[in-house]
Amino acid sequence: MTNKLRKRFIAGATCPKCKSIDSIMLYFENNVEKLQCVKCDYKDVQSATDVSAQVVTSADVIGVFKP
């Protein structure tokens, strides 16, 4: 059985390293949210506790979609 990662691009997101627009993809690996730039290979990792803390403080967010 192959474990295929589902990667999604974030519309309008800007890479903090190379400043390229629409080059950031988001994916989950081992229940950890990861971001990666396809232009410069910038990577960032956010744990589930970091995501929960951000959702609680943000008034704009209605909920978090977990496929």
Residue pairs with C-beta under 8 A, 6 or more apart in sequence:
5 27
5 28
5 29
6 27
6 28
6 67
7 25
7 26
7 27
8 25
8 26
8 27
9 22
9 23
9 24
9 25
9 26
10 22
10 24
10 25
10 26
10 35
11 22
12 21
12 22
13 21
13 22
13 23
13 24
14 20
14 21
14 24
15 21
15 23
15 24
15 37
15 39
15 40
15 42
16 42
17 37
17 40
17 42
18 37
18 39
18 40
18 42
20 37
20 39
20 40
23 37
23 38
23 39
23 40
24 35
24 36
24 37
24 38
25 35
25 36
25 37
25 38
26 33
26 34
26 35
27 33
27 34
27 36
28 34
31 48
32 45
32 46
32 47
32 48
33 45
33 46
33 47
33 48
33 51
34 43
34 44
34 45
34 46
35 42
35 43
35 44
35 45
35 46
36 42
36 43
36 44
37 43
51 64
55 61
55 64
